[in-house]
Amino acid sequence: MSWALSLPTETLKDSSARHVLLCLANYAGSNGTGAFPSASTLAQDTGLSERTVRYKLDDLEQSGLIKKGNQAIAAVHIDRHDRRPVVYDLQILRGANTAPRTKRGADGATGCNSQQNGVQSGTERGAATAPNPSLNHQGTEEQQQREIDELIAEQDRQALEPQDDRQRFAMFADFVPPEDALQTQLKIAGLPVDSMTDELLAGFKGFFVAKTSVLDTAAGWCFKLVGWIKRERAQAAGSASAEEGAAGEDWASKGVRL
């Protein structure tokens, strides 16, 4: 947060965007990465609306003060795909004030201590070679990335598994309505069993995938789907009747009896 506080006004003049950046920085790591508060959380922190928060995040990203980070970090903590906020990294090198330079001393020193502080400058005969810490760090990062990838794969697999009849869930692209529940709802609605087409199902899922706050059971989604089919069929029938009526009026205007 100290970096965000020290940003010059010339770098970020928008006070609302600065407020959002300050609150976002409060959730980042010590190196400025891995901040993933939700828009609603930032709205509570700043007192702004969620819509304004999203606009300001876009402005901050366009100005280069933040950028999208490793989205797998949020996946480790939040199971639901549609509930994961965006992970941001703060660009702490951008807009930072220049570090003060110390005055060169009379002896020409630059402020660096020439003492080794217990670290030998050379290797004594027979001394063991110190391990390369960068290799160990690289191995740790690779292991963490594998664990994150495995976790995401497991979550994707669970999302595609059949849902419990009593479990409420948001609509997703690979949803397949249970055959028995769908046939029951079609029968109750008085619709033919072959009323559902791929086009109708795709339109239904496309509409509700965008409404992540709508949750229902598998049977409940079948009920909504049949209502969707019934409405679409009624609209199609109305359009066909209107076209026939228009055609009849056209022939009547020419003196032709149908």
Backbone as CSV, one residue per row, in Angstrom:
resi,resn,N_x,N_y,N_z,CA_x,CA_y,CA_z,C_x,C_y,C_z
1,MET,0.827,-1.207,0.000,0.000,0.000,0.000,0.859,1.253,0.000
2,SER,2.086,1.156,0.538,2.952,2.334,0.582,3.266,2.834,-0.818
3,TRP,3.394,1.893,-1.771,3.643,2.305,-3.158,2.469,3.107,-3.695
4,ALA,1.248,2.639,-3.438,0.066,3.349,-3.925,-0.062,4.718,-3.270
5,LEU,0.303,4.811,-1.995,0.225,6.094,-1.304,1.242,7.091,-1.841
6,SER,2.385,6.578,-2.310,3.457,7.473,-2.756,3.347,7.861,-4.223
7,LEU,2.305,7.395,-4.918,2.160,7.748,-6.333,1.954,9.257,-6.478
8,PRO,2.687,9.898,-7.365,2.486,11.339,-7.577,1.104,11.615,-8.165
9,THR,0.599,12.790,-7.908,-0.706,13.171,-8.439,-0.699,13.194,-9.958
10,GLU,0.453,13.526,-10.549,0.533,13.561,-12.005,0.339,12.172,-12.608
11,THR,0.736,11.143,-11.870,0.591,9.775,-12.372,-0.851,9.306,-12.304
12,LEU,-1.554,9.682,-11.237,-2.945,9.256,-11.066,-3.730,10.420,-10.469
13,LYS,-4.452,11.133,-11.332,-5.190,12.315,-10.895,-6.595,11.987,-10.409
14,ASP,-7.175,10.895,-10.897,-8.545,10.524,-10.539,-8.579,10.053,-9.085
15,SER,-9.277,10.790,-8.235,-9.308,10.452,-6.812,-10.023,9.125,-6.556
16,SER,-11.078,8.844,-7.315,-11.796,7.579,-7.129,-10.926,6.397,-7.531
17,ALA,-10.211,6.539,-8.648,-9.310,5.472,-9.081,-8.186,5.271,-8.073
18,ARG,-7.690,6.360,-7.502,-6.646,6.248,-6.479,-7.176,5.511,-5.250
19,HIS,-8.414,5.798,-4.874,-9.019,5.120,-3.722,-9.148,3.619,-3.985
20,VAL,-9.590,3.266,-5.194,-9.703,1.851,-5.554,-8.332,1.181,-5.541
21,LEU,-7.323,1.884,-6.056,-5.969,1.328,-6.091,-5.430,1.105,-4.679
22,LEU,-5.684,2.049,-3.783,-5.227,1.902,-2.399,-5.851,0.674,-1.740
23,CYS,-7.147,0.491,-1.945,-7.820,-0.662,-1.346,-7.371,-1.960,-2.005
24,LEU,-7.151,-1.932,-3.317,-6.669,-3.125,-4.012,-5.281,-3.512,-3.516
25,ALA,-4.431,-2.516,-3.291,-3.071,-2.785,-2.819,-3.073,-3.438,-1.446
26,ASN,-4.112,-3.200,-0.678,-4.204,-3.784,0.654,-4.355,-5.300,0.601
27,TYR,-4.777,-5.835,-0.565,-4.971,-7.275,-0.710,-3.819,-7.943,-1.458
28,ALA,-2.838,-7.161,-1.888,-1.724,-7.723,-2.658,-0.635,-8.231,-1.726
29,GLY,0.240,-9.071,-2.276,1.377,-9.552,-1.517,2.437,-8.481,-1.365
30,SER,3.521,-8.844,-0.694,4.576,-7.867,-0.438,5.231,-7.374,-1.722
31,ASN,5.165,-8.198,-2.774,5.732,-7.784,-4.062,4.683,-7.189,-4.991
32,GLY,3.479,-6.969,-4.475,2.433,-6.314,-5.259,1.613,-7.241,-6.132
33,THR,1.780,-8.547,-5.996,1.068,-9.489,-6.858,-0.021,-10.217,-6.081
34,GLY,-0.926,-10.852,-6.849,-1.902,-11.760,-6.255,-3.033,-11.097,-5.501
35,ALA,-3.485,-9.924,-5.926,-4.627,-9.268,-5.277,-5.905,-9.678,-6.005
36,PHE,-6.847,-10.284,-5.275,-8.088,-10.690,-5.946,-9.329,-10.444,-5.089
37,PRO,-9.502,-9.218,-4.562,-10.777,-8.917,-3.906,-11.877,-8.785,-4.953
38,SER,-13.084,-9.139,-4.588,-14.200,-9.010,-5.522,-14.593,-7.546,-5.666
39,ALA,-15.360,-7.271,-6.710,-15.821,-5.895,-6.925,-16.720,-5.442,-5.780
40,SER,-17.508,-6.373,-5.242,-18.374,-6.002,-4.115,-17.553,-5.672,-2.874
41,THR,-16.448,-6.407,-2.668,-15.578,-6.109,-1.526,-14.944,-4.733,-1.667
42,LEU,-14.443,-4.429,-2.861,-13.860,-3.104,-3.089,-14.914,-2.008,-2.983
43,ALA,-16.141,-2.329,-3.378,-17.216,-1.342,-3.246,-17.482,-1.031,-1.774
44,GLN,-17.446,-2.066,-0.932,-17.628,-1.840,0.504,-16.458,-1.062,1.096
45,ASP,-15.245,-1.366,0.621,-14.067,-0.679,1.158,-14.032,0.793,0.757
46,THR,-14.449,1.081,-0.472,-14.321,2.445,-0.995,-15.582,3.282,-0.835
47,GLY,-16.726,2.623,-0.659,-17.983,3.358,-0.623,-18.522,3.680,-2.001
48,LEU,-17.864,3.177,-3.043,-18.328,3.386,-4.411,-19.249,2.248,-4.823
49,SER,-19.953,2.419,-5.920,-20.786,1.342,-6.436,-19.905,0.309,-7.132
50,GLU,-20.431,-0.921,-7.264,-19.665,-1.968,-7.943,-19.373,-1.573,-9.384
51,ARG,-20.330,-0.924,-10.018,-20.133,-0.518,-11.405,-18.986,0.474,-11.523
52,THR,-18.947,1.434,-10.590,-17.861,2.415,-10.604,-16.525,1.747,-10.329
53,VAL,-16.517,0.787,-9.401,-15.278,0.065,-9.088,-14.743,-0.643,-10.328
54,ARG,-15.642,-1.276,-11.082,-15.201,-1.987,-12.293,-14.636,-1.006,-13.327
55,TYR,-15.284,0.149,-13.465,-14.781,1.161,-14.392,-13.382,1.630,-13.981
56,LYS,-13.204,1.862,-12.683,-11.913,2.358,-12.205,-10.825,1.298,-12.348
57,LEU,-11.175,0.037,-12.159,-10.197,-1.035,-12.373,-9.765,-1.078,-13.837
58,ASP,-10.729,-0.882,-14.739,-10.387,-0.832,-16.163,-9.465,0.353,-16.456
59,ASP,-9.762,1.504,-15.825,-8.920,2.684,-16.042,-7.502,2.444,-15.521
60,LEU,-7.400,1.818,-14.348,-6.081,1.542,-13.775,-5.292,0.571,-14.649
61,GLU,-6.003,-0.394,-15.222,-5.322,-1.360,-16.091,-4.864,-0.692,-17.386
62,GLN,-5.705,0.174,-17.934,-5.332,0.869,-19.165,-4.163,1.824,-18.940
63,SER,-4.088,2.391,-17.743,-2.991,3.311,-17.446,-1.698,2.583,-17.104
64,GLY,-1.753,1.258,-16.981,-0.547,0.483,-16.726,-0.161,0.378,-15.271
65,LEU,-1.025,0.820,-14.363,-0.705,0.732,-12.937,-1.003,-0.653,-12.373
66,ILE,-1.911,-1.381,-12.993,-2.187,-2.766,-12.609,-2.310,-3.591,-13.883
67,LYS,-2.175,-4.891,-13.747,-2.404,-5.796,-14.871,-2.943,-7.107,-14.323
68,LYS,-3.583,-7.880,-15.178,-4.124,-9.166,-14.760,-2.974,-10.116,-14.441
69,GLY,-3.081,-10.782,-13.294,-2.028,-11.681,-12.844,-2.372,-13.141,-13.080
70,ASN,-1.845,-13.997,-12.234,-2.058,-15.441,-12.337,-3.443,-15.783,-11.793
71,GLN,-4.381,-16.096,-12.687,-5.759,-16.348,-12.274,-5.903,-17.657,-11.498
72,ALA,-4.899,-18.516,-11.582,-4.964,-19.778,-10.839,-4.890,-19.551,-9.334
73,ILE,-4.386,-18.396,-8.908,-4.310,-18.107,-7.472,-5.708,-18.068,-6.872
74,ALA,-6.641,-17.429,-7.566,-8.015,-17.370,-7.061,-8.668,-18.742,-7.097
75,ALA,-8.286,-19.568,-8.079,-8.883,-20.900,-8.199,-8.532,-21.779,-7.009
76,VAL,-7.380,-21.539,-6.395,-6.986,-22.332,-5.232,-7.915,-22.070,-4.059
77,HIS,-8.409,-20.846,-3.955,-9.226,-20.457,-2.801,-10.723,-20.519,-3.074
78,ILE,-11.130,-20.407,-4.339,-12.554,-20.333,-4.677,-12.863,-21.428,-5.681
79,ASP,-13.763,-22.337,-5.322,-14.057,-23.491,-6.169,-14.870,-23.109,-7.399
80,ARG,-15.898,-22.296,-7.213,-16.821,-21.997,-8.304,-16.156,-21.109,-9.347
81,HIS,-16.235,-21.532,-10.617,-15.650,-20.742,-11.700,-16.291,-19.360,-11.780
82,ASP,-17.620,-19.327,-11.627,-18.331,-18.067,-11.815,-18.274,-17.167,-10.592
83,ARG,-17.607,-17.608,-9.544,-17.485,-16.792,-8.337,-16.066,-16.240,-8.159
84,ARG,-15.168,-16.568,-9.076,-13.778,-16.155,-8.913,-13.574,-14.728,-9.415
85,PRO,-13.060,-13.834,-8.563,-12.742,-12.483,-9.036,-11.462,-12.495,-9.862
86,VAL,-11.195,-11.390,-10.506,-9.986,-11.254,-11.325,-8.786,-11.024,-10.411
87,VAL,-7.691,-11.708,-10.704,-6.450,-11.524,-9.951,-5.634,-10.421,-10.624
88,TYR,-5.213,-9.432,-9.838,-4.441,-8.310,-10.373,-3.052,-8.269,-9.733
89,ASP,-2.087,-7.811,-10.521,-0.743,-7.516,-10.027,-0.520,-6.012,-10.123
90,LEU,0.009,-5.431,-9.064,0.323,-4.006,-9.075,1.668,-3.790,-9.770
91,GLN,1.713,-2.815,-10.638,2.959,-2.492,-11.337,3.739,-1.488,-10.497
92,ILE,4.381,-2.017,-9.462,4.986,-1.136,-8.455,6.193,-0.374,-8.989
93,LEU,6.749,-0.801,-10.121,7.876,-0.060,-10.689,7.411,1.151,-11.486
94,ARG,6.127,1.158,-11.861,5.613,2.271,-12.655,5.116,3.371,-11.722
95,GLY,5.550,4.563,-11.943,5.076,5.699,-11.164,5.755,5.863,-9.825
96,ALA,6.723,4.990,-9.503,7.393,5.096,-8.210,8.355,6.278,-8.208
97,ASN,8.479,6.906,-7.056,9.411,8.018,-6.935,10.847,7.515,-6.988
98,THR,11.744,8.327,-7.517,13.144,7.952,-7.613,13.761,7.873,-6.228
99,ALA,14.515,6.814,-5.973,15.135,6.639,-4.661,16.210,7.698,-4.453
100,PRO,16.300,8.255,-3.249,17.316,9.299,-3.002,18.717,8.720,-3.069
101,ARG,19.648,9.521,-3.588,21.047,9.115,-3.680,21.813,9.711,-2.513
102,THR,22.648,8.894,-1.912,23.451,9.384,-0.798,24.641,10.175,-1.328
103,LYS,25.056,11.144,-0.565,26.177,11.982,-0.976,27.472,11.192,-0.888
104,ARG,28.258,11.268,-1.943,29.524,10.542,-1.969,30.456,11.106,-0.897
105,GLY,31.034,10.232,-0.137,31.905,10.666,0.949,33.248,11.150,0.451
106,ALA,34.051,11.640,1.407,35.362,12.188,1.047,36.295,11.102,0.548
107,ASP,36.053,9.865,1.022,36.946,8.791,0.619,36.507,8.130,-0.678
108,GLY,35.489,8.712,-1.326,35.040,8.154,-2.600,34.111,6.979,-2.442
109,ALA,33.679,6.675,-1.217,32.776,5.540,-1.015,31.396,5.879,-1.544
110,THR,30.675,4.889,-1.988,29.340,5.087,-2.553,28.245,4.742,-1.569
111,GLY,28.599,4.453,-0.354,27.588,4.084,0.629,27.479,2.588,0.822
112,CYS,28.130,1.793,-0.020,28.103,0.346,0.122,29.175,-0.078,1.110
113,ASN,28.846,-1.015,1.955,29.776,-1.494,2.962,30.664,-2.552,2.345
114,SER,31.961,-2.346,2.421,32.895,-3.292,1.812,33.106,-4.524,2.666
115,GLN,32.635,-4.519,3.930,32.800,-5.679,4.781,31.906,-6.815,4.302
116,GLN,32.368,-8.043,4.538,31.661,-9.214,4.033,30.580,-9.704,4.977
117,ASN,30.526,-9.162,6.212,29.502,-9.547,7.183,29.433,-11.061,7.374
118,GLY,30.592,-11.664,7.499,30.623,-13.091,7.797,30.618,-13.976,6.579
119,VAL,30.450,-13.427,5.388,30.440,-14.224,4.167,31.833,-14.185,3.571
120,GLN,32.415,-15.350,3.370,33.772,-15.388,2.847,33.776,-15.024,1.376
121,SER,34.769,-14.232,0.982,34.850,-13.780,-0.404,35.372,-14.862,-1.324
122,GLY,36.084,-15.832,-0.798,36.597,-16.924,-1.605,36.241,-18.255,-0.992
123,THR,36.482,-19.325,-1.739,36.174,-20.665,-1.265,37.431,-21.304,-0.713
124,GLU,37.376,-21.715,0.552,38.524,-22.377,1.148,38.702,-23.758,0.541
125,ARG,39.925,-24.246,0.640,40.237,-25.560,0.097,39.431,-26.623,0.843
126,GLY,38.684,-27.427,0.101,37.905,-28.497,0.713,36.515,-28.083,1.136
127,ALA,36.166,-26.805,0.994,34.834,-26.355,1.403,33.797,-26.819,0.389
128,ALA,32.620,-27.190,0.906,31.548,-27.668,0.024,30.947,-26.507,-0.752
129,THR,30.554,-26.798,-1.967,29.949,-25.770,-2.808,28.524,-25.491,-2.337
130,ALA,28.195,-24.230,-2.204,26.844,-23.871,-1.761,25.839,-24.178,-2.861
131,PRO,24.645,-24.649,-2.503,23.636,-24.947,-3.523,23.147,-23.682,-4.196
132,ASN,22.700,-23.843,-5.426,22.163,-22.715,-6.183,20.718,-22.488,-5.755
133,PRO,20.435,-21.408,-5.022,19.065,-21.221,-4.516,18.057,-20.997,-5.619
134,SER,18.500,-20.480,-6.774,17.549,-20.228,-7.854,16.959,-21.524,-8.374
135,LEU,17.776,-22.615,-8.383,17.258,-23.898,-8.848,16.224,-24.445,-7.882
136,ASN,16.490,-24.304,-6.578,15.515,-24.768,-5.589,14.215,-23.984,-5.703
137,HIS,14.349,-22.670,-5.894,13.154,-21.836,-6.004,12.358,-22.198,-7.252
138,GLN,13.083,-22.481,-8.343,12.407,-22.850,-9.576,11.639,-24.149,-9.402
139,GLY,12.260,-25.113,-8.716,11.570,-26.378,-8.479,10.328,-26.198,-7.634
140,THR,10.403,-25.317,-6.636,9.238,-25.070,-5.787,8.109,-24.440,-6.586
141,GLU,8.426,-23.473,-7.440,7.396,-22.825,-8.251,6.755,-23.813,-9.219
142,GLU,7.578,-24.675,-9.818,7.029,-25.665,-10.743,6.105,-26.633,-10.016
143,GLN,6.480,-27.022,-8.806,5.628,-27.924,-8.034,4.309,-27.252,-7.674
144,GLN,4.371,-25.983,-7.269,3.146,-25.256,-6.939,2.251,-25.119,-8.156
145,GLN,2.849,-24.855,-9.320,2.052,-24.714,-10.533,1.377,-26.028,-10.897
146,ARG,2.105,-27.147,-10.712,1.493,-28.455,-10.988,0.320,-28.713,-10.055
147,GLU,0.482,-28.359,-8.784,-0.607,-28.562,-7.829,-1.818,-27.711,-8.194
148,ILE,-1.564,-26.475,-8.632,-2.670,-25.603,-9.029,-3.375,-26.160,-10.256
149,ASP,-2.587,-26.633,-11.241,-3.182,-27.205,-12.456,-4.007,-28.443,-12.134
150,GLU,-3.505,-29.279,-11.230,-4.251,-30.477,-10.849,-5.551,-30.109,-10.139
151,LEU,-5.493,-29.067,-9.305,-6.697,-28.638,-8.597,-7.744,-28.113,-9.570
152,ILE,-7.314,-27.316,-10.548,-8.255,-26.780,-11.532,-8.860,-27.905,-12.358
153,ALA,-8.034,-28.889,-12.743,-8.547,-30.020,-13.515,-9.578,-30.808,-12.717
154,GLU,-9.332,-30.973,-11.420,-10.285,-31.690,-10.574,-11.596,-30.919,-10.449
155,GLN,-11.507,-29.595,-10.334,-12.720,-28.781,-10.246,-13.513,-28.846,-11.545
156,ASP,-12.816,-28.837,-12.681,-13.509,-28.957,-13.963,-14.200,-30.312,-14.084
157,ARG,-13.533,-31.355,-13.607,-14.132,-32.686,-13.675,-15.385,-32.759,-12.807
158,GLN,-15.312,-32.175,-11.609,-16.468,-32.191,-10.725,-17.626,-31.386,-11.307
159,ALA,-17.300,-30.308,-12.030,-18.362,-29.487,-12.621,-19.127,-30.241,-13.692
160,LEU,-18.448,-31.202,-14.348,-19.090,-31.958,-15.415,-19.787,-33.213,-14.907
161,GLU,-19.569,-33.575,-13.644,-20.220,-34.752,-13.093,-21.709,-34.481,-12.876
162,PRO,-22.533,-35.536,-12.887,-23.965,-35.342,-12.648,-24.214,-34.678,-11.302
163,GLN,-25.120,-33.722,-11.292,-25.421,-32.989,-10.077,-26.416,-33.760,-9.210
164,ASP,-26.322,-33.563,-7.920,-27.306,-34.104,-6.994,-28.660,-33.462,-7.292
165,ASP,-29.731,-34.269,-7.208,-31.062,-33.757,-7.546,-31.452,-32.559,-6.690
166,ARG,-30.931,-32.499,-5.478,-31.301,-31.410,-4.572,-30.299,-30.270,-4.589
167,GLN,-29.239,-30.405,-5.330,-28.203,-29.377,-5.355,-28.579,-28.253,-6.314
168,ARG,-28.468,-27.030,-5.837,-28.745,-25.860,-6.660,-27.433,-25.359,-7.253
169,PHE,-27.458,-25.006,-8.516,-26.241,-24.577,-9.190,-26.597,-23.568,-10.263
170,ALA,-25.596,-22.809,-10.673,-25.771,-21.851,-11.766,-25.648,-22.584,-13.100
171,MET,-26.277,-22.033,-14.111,-26.222,-22.653,-15.435,-24.799,-22.587,-15.985
172,PHE,-24.381,-23.652,-16.680,-23.064,-23.684,-17.296,-23.192,-24.254,-18.698
173,ALA,-22.162,-24.033,-19.516,-22.257,-24.302,-20.952,-22.462,-25.776,-21.275
174,ASP,-21.936,-26.684,-20.439,-22.013,-28.115,-20.738,-23.198,-28.802,-20.059
175,PHE,-24.150,-28.019,-19.576,-25.303,-28.604,-18.892,-26.131,-29.457,-19.862
176,VAL,-26.471,-30.665,-19.419,-27.341,-31.560,-20.184,-28.563,-31.857,-19.321
177,PRO,-29.764,-31.465,-19.752,-30.955,-31.684,-18.922,-31.231,-33.170,-18.745
178,PRO,-31.543,-33.608,-17.521,-31.889,-35.013,-17.293,-33.097,-35.411,-18.139
179,GLU,-32.997,-36.539,-18.808,-34.024,-36.954,-19.757,-35.373,-37.144,-19.084
180,ASP,-35.392,-37.824,-17.919,-36.675,-38.114,-17.274,-37.356,-36.839,-16.794
181,ALA,-36.579,-35.932,-16.190,-37.165,-34.680,-15.706,-37.664,-33.824,-16.863
182,LEU,-36.923,-33.803,-17.959,-37.331,-33.009,-19.116,-38.609,-33.562,-19.737
183,GLN,-38.691,-34.890,-19.898,-39.885,-35.495,-20.486,-41.114,-35.255,-19.611
184,THR,-40.913,-35.296,-18.296,-42.032,-35.042,-17.380,-42.554,-33.622,-17.540
185,GLN,-41.648,-32.657,-17.610,-42.063,-31.266,-17.750,-42.714,-31.006,-19.110
186,LEU,-42.218,-31.644,-20.165,-42.837,-31.493,-21.482,-44.255,-32.058,-21.482
187,LYS,-44.435,-33.179,-20.807,-45.760,-33.795,-20.737,-46.732,-32.912,-19.973
188,ILE,-46.272,-32.350,-18.859,-47.132,-31.462,-18.063,-47.517,-30.227,-18.877
189,ALA,-46.574,-29.701,-19.660,-46.839,-28.502,-20.458,-47.634,-28.804,-21.719
190,GLY,-47.861,-30.094,-22.015,-48.611,-30.456,-23.208,-47.839,-30.257,-24.492
191,LEU,-46.522,-30.382,-24.421,-45.680,-30.201,-25.598,-45.201,-31.556,-26.110
192,PRO,-44.947,-31.684,-27.390,-44.407,-32.936,-27.928,-43.048,-33.250,-27.315
193,VAL,-42.726,-34.524,-27.261,-41.478,-34.939,-26.622,-40.261,-34.475,-27.410
194,ASP,-40.451,-34.182,-28.689,-39.328,-33.739,-29.509,-39.308,-32.217,-29.675
195,SER,-39.926,-31.513,-28.723,-40.015,-30.049,-28.840,-38.663,-29.375,-28.649
196,MET,-37.793,-29.980,-27.841,-36.510,-29.337,-27.570,-35.537,-29.596,-28.711
197,THR,-35.040,-28.541,-29.291,-34.031,-28.638,-30.338,-32.701,-28.122,-29.800
198,ASP,-31.641,-28.430,-30.510,-30.319,-27.945,-30.099,-30.272,-26.419,-30.092
199,GLU,-30.975,-25.814,-31.031,-30.983,-24.350,-31.110,-31.676,-23.739,-29.894
200,LEU,-32.810,-24.337,-29.490,-33.521,-23.827,-28.314,-32.693,-24.014,-27.052
201,LEU,-32.057,-25.175,-26.913,-31.237,-25.434,-25.728,-30.049,-24.482,-25.670
202,ALA,-29.429,-24.226,-26.822,-28.285,-23.312,-26.852,-28.705,-21.896,-26.470
203,GLY,-29.856,-21.454,-26.964,-30.333,-20.124,-26.601,-30.661,-20.014,-25.125
204,PHE,-31.253,-21.075,-24.578,-31.596,-21.097,-23.154,-30.333,-21.015,-22.295
205,LYS,-29.341,-21.841,-22.610,-28.114,-21.840,-21.814,-27.353,-20.527,-21.982
206,GLY,-27.334,-20.007,-23.196,-26.638,-18.743,-23.411,-27.239,-17.605,-22.606
207,PHE,-28.562,-17.633,-22.443,-29.233,-16.580,-21.678,-28.910,-16.693,-20.192
208,PHE,-28.965,-17.921,-19.645,-28.827,-18.083,-18.202,-27.373,-18.220,-17.747
209,VAL,-26.457,-18.560,-18.639,-25.046,-18.589,-18.244,-24.586,-17.199,-17.823
210,ALA,-25.146,-16.187,-18.472,-24.783,-14.811,-18.131,-25.393,-14.364,-16.807
211,LYS,-26.403,-15.089,-16.316,-27.059,-14.722,-15.053,-26.535,-15.650,-13.956
212,THR,-25.337,-15.349,-13.485,-24.673,-16.229,-12.522,-25.350,-16.252,-11.160
213,SER,-26.214,-15.287,-10.893,-26.882,-15.257,-9.590,-28.100,-16.173,-9.537
214,VAL,-28.538,-16.686,-10.694,-29.706,-17.568,-10.741,-29.253,-18.998,-10.468
215,LEU,-29.761,-19.580,-9.398,-29.421,-20.949,-9.014,-30.685,-21.797,-8.999
216,ASP,-30.549,-23.054,-9.379,-31.695,-23.961,-9.341,-31.197,-25.395,-9.395
217,THR,-32.101,-26.326,-9.093,-31.770,-27.741,-9.194,-31.880,-28.183,-10.650
218,ALA,-31.468,-29.423,-10.925,-31.563,-29.936,-12.290,-33.019,-29.971,-12.749
219,ALA,-33.922,-30.408,-11.856,-35.340,-30.440,-12.203,-35.886,-29.029,-12.407
220,GLY,-35.413,-28.100,-11.579,-35.852,-26.714,-11.727,-35.411,-26.112,-13.045
221,TRP,-34.196,-26.448,-13.470,-33.728,-25.954,-14.765,-34.540,-26.562,-15.907
222,CYS,-34.968,-27.821,-15.753,-35.824,-28.434,-16.775,-37.160,-27.703,-16.858
223,PHE,-37.691,-27.309,-15.702,-38.942,-26.547,-15.685,-38.768,-25.219,-16.421
224,LYS,-37.664,-24.526,-16.139,-37.391,-23.257,-16.828,-37.189,-23.488,-18.325
225,LEU,-36.512,-24.576,-18.667,-36.243,-24.867,-20.074,-37.534,-25.110,-20.844
226,VAL,-38.462,-25.856,-20.261,-39.735,-26.116,-20.936,-40.530,-24.819,-21.086
227,GLY,-40.486,-23.968,-20.069,-41.133,-22.664,-20.200,-40.522,-21.841,-21.319
228,TRP,-39.200,-21.927,-21.433,-38.492,-21.235,-22.521,-38.943,-21.782,-23.878
229,ILE,-39.027,-23.117,-23.997,-39.442,-23.745,-25.261,-40.866,-23.330,-25.617
230,LYS,-41.747,-23.336,-24.628,-43.151,-22.987,-24.872,-43.278,-21.549,-25.351
231,ARG,-42.511,-20.663,-24.733,-42.561,-19.255,-25.122,-42.005,-19.052,-26.531
232,GLU,-40.906,-19.732,-26.846,-40.309,-19.592,-28.173,-41.241,-20.140,-29.255
233,ARG,-41.913,-21.254,-28.962,-42.853,-21.823,-29.937,-44.030,-20.884,-30.160
234,ALA,-44.502,-20.259,-29.072,-45.622,-19.328,-29.202,-45.220,-18.110,-30.031
235,GLN,-44.006,-17.616,-29.795,-43.545,-16.464,-30.571,-43.375,-16.824,-32.041
236,ALA,-42.859,-18.037,-32.298,-42.691,-18.465,-33.684,-44.038,-18.613,-34.377
237,ALA,-45.028,-19.167,-33.646,-46.364,-19.319,-34.226,-46.998,-17.962,-34.497
238,GLY,-46.792,-17.013,-33.585,-47.337,-15.674,-33.788,-46.714,-14.987,-34.984
239,SER,-45.413,-15.181,-35.165,-44.740,-14.578,-36.318,-45.252,-15.177,-37.621
240,ALA,-45.486,-16.515,-37.609,-45.991,-17.167,-38.814,-47.393,-16.676,-39.151
241,SER,-48.247,-16.504,-38.130,-49.611,-16.016,-38.367,-49.591,-14.599,-38.922
242,ALA,-48.685,-13.791,-38.395,-48.590,-12.410,-38.871,-48.158,-12.373,-40.329
243,GLU,-47.235,-13.257,-40.698,-46.785,-13.296,-42.088,-47.908,-13.760,-43.012
244,GLU,-48.695,-14.768,-42.564,-49.817,-15.234,-43.378,-50.866,-14.146,-43.542
245,GLY,-51.124,-13.408,-42.447,-52.095,-12.323,-42.530,-51.650,-11.235,-43.485
246,ALA,-50.362,-10.926,-43.444,-49.834,-9.903,-44.345,-49.931,-10.356,-45.791
247,ALA,-49.687,-11.659,-46.024,-49.786,-12.177,-47.390,-51.228,-12.132,-47.883
248,GLY,-52.199,-12.461,-47.003,-53.604,-12.421,-47.383,-54.056,-11.016,-47.721
249,GLU,-53.610,-10.044,-46.945,-53.973,-8.661,-47.220,-53.393,-8.209,-48.553
250,ASP,-52.202,-8.713,-48.871,-51.574,-8.322,-50.131,-52.369,-8.842,-51.320
251,TRP,-52.818,-10.105,-51.238,-53.636,-10.666,-52.318,-54.995,-9.978,-52.389
252,ALA,-55.572,-9.651,-51.214,-56.883,-8.993,-51.199,-56.813,-7.621,-51.854
253,SER,-55.674,-6.947,-51.653,-55.537,-5.626,-52.262,-55.503,-5.707,-53.782
254,LYS,-55.171,-6.908,-54.280,-55.126,-7.095,-55.728,-56.445,-7.659,-56.267
255,GLY,-57.444,-7.827,-55.376,-58.742,-8.317,-55.820,-58.823,-9.816,-55.941
256,VAL,-57.904,-10.528,-55.315,-57.897,-11.990,-55.392,-58.506,-12.540,-54.124
257,ARG,-59.476,-13.446,-54.272,-60.089,-14.083,-53.114,-59.330,-15.369,-52.777
258,LEU,-59.038,-15.529,-51.499,-58.327,-16.729,-51.050,-59.325,-17.732,-50.496
